[in-house]
Amino acid sequence: HPRTLFDLLEVRSLLEGESASLAAERATPADRVLIQRRYEAMAEYVERGEIEVEQLAHLDHAFHLAICQASHNPVLVHTLQSLTDLLLSSVFASVKNLYHREAPRQMINRQHARLYRAVMEGKPQAARRAAVEHLSGIGEQLREIEAEDQRLERSAMRLKEWE
């Protein structure tokens, strides 16, 4: 449901913003290798061009999960893992609705790169900000699409009045 999606993005922003900050502070060399592998797998898949929504959603989710695991906060990791199905559905919805559009796709790719760099460079505030901006940006783009759909629907209804 669209409203639930926005609620979930809000919760993700809170949890993933903090996990990104902690990951930037606490990531071990092994954590950084895993984050790098997840990021590169996602980036390489995107560069190939032929995007399958479900595959990209899984790669995107794996990247965010690797960052969360690098927070070394088992309660935070458990909380996010308990929401895996919901999180994956929010990633799927974001990819499905936004990724085929040029501007949102570029925005998402830039935000992932910014988040990746901040965590890898050990910059907690920048990592938190990148995670929060990523999720709020997705929410804004989805709201814009929702508003556009409503305008189109109202226009179609007015056209029917003239028939």
N, C-alpha and C positions, 0 to 999 in steps of 0.2 A: 504494500500500500504506500502511495507517495508520501503521506504524512509520517508514517513510520520510518521511511527512508531518511527524512530530514532529522528525525529524532535520533536515529542511529548515527548519522554523520556528526551530530552534536556530541554524542557519547564517544564516538571514535576520536573526535578532536581532543576531548579532555584526556582520554587514556593514551592515545598515541602521541600526543604532544609531550606528555610526561615521560612516556617510554623512550621517545627519541632523545629527550634531554638526558635521561639516565644512561642511555646507550652511549651517547657522546662522552659521558664522564667515565663509564665503567667498562666499555667494550675491551675485551682481551684481543690479542693478535688473532686468535682463532675465530672470535666473533667477527672481526673485521674481514677475514677471509670469507666467511659465510655470507656476510652482507654483500661483499663485493661480488661473489658468485651469483647471488640472487638478483642483484641489480644488473649485472652484465647479461644474465640470461633474459631478463625482461627487455633490456635495451636492444639486444641483438634480435630478439623476436620482433620487436617494433620496427627495426631497420629493414627487416625482410619485406615488409609491405603488406603481404597477405595476412590480415588479422582475423583470427577466429576469436570471437568474444570470450568464450569459455576458457580457452587456453590463456589469453592475456589476463583474464581475471585471476586465474590461479597463479600466474607468475607475479602479478601485482601483489596479491595477498601474501605470497611467500616472501617477497621483499619486505613488506611491512612487518610480518611475523618475525623475520630474522632480526630486525631492529628491536622489536619488543623483547625477544629472547636475550639480546645483548644488554638489556637493562639490568639483568641479574636480580630482578625482583620477582620471586616466584608467584606472589599473589597477583601482581599485575599480569604476568604471563598467563596464569591460570584463568584470570578474569577474561582476558582477550581470547584465549583458546576456547573458553566455554561459550563464547559468542561467535565461534568460527562460522557456523552456517549463516548467521545473520550478517556477519562481516563480509563473507564471500558474496552474499546476495547484494550487499550495498556496492561492492566493487564491481560485480557483474552489471548491476543497473547503471553505474557510472560509465563503464566501458561501453555498454550497449547504447546508451543515450548520448554520450559525448564524443567517443573516440572517432566516429566517422566524420565529425566536423573538424575542420582544419584548426580554427583558433583554440577550441578547448583541448584538442589533442596536443598542440604545441605547449599550451599552458601546463597540462598534466606532465608532459615530458620534462619541461623546465623545472617544475616543482619537485619531481622525483629526483632529478639531478641535484638540485639545491639541498634536499633532505639528505641524500647520499653523501654529498661533500661535507655537510655540517657534522654528520655523525662520524664519518671517517677522519675528519680533521680534529675531532674532539672538542667541538664548540657547542656546549649544551643549550645556550640561549638561542643560537641560530638554528639548532636542530628542532627545538620546540616550536620556534616561529615558523620554520619551514613546514613542519607537520600540520600545524594549525592552519596556516595559509593554504596548504594543499587541500585540506578537507573543507574549509570554508569556501574556497574557490570552486570546488566541485558542487557544493550546495548552491552557491550563487548561479552557476551555469545551469543546474537542474531547475532552479526556480525560474530562470529566464525562459527555458524551454517550456515549462509548464504554463507560464504566462502567455507565451506565443501560441501554444495550443489552444488556450482559452480564447484568445483573440480570434484565431481562425475559426473556432467553433461558433462564436458569436456572429462572425461575418457570414458563415454558412447559413446560420439561422435567419439572418436578415435577408439573404438571397432567396430563401425558401418563401419568405413573406411576399416577395414580388412575383412568385410563380403562380 
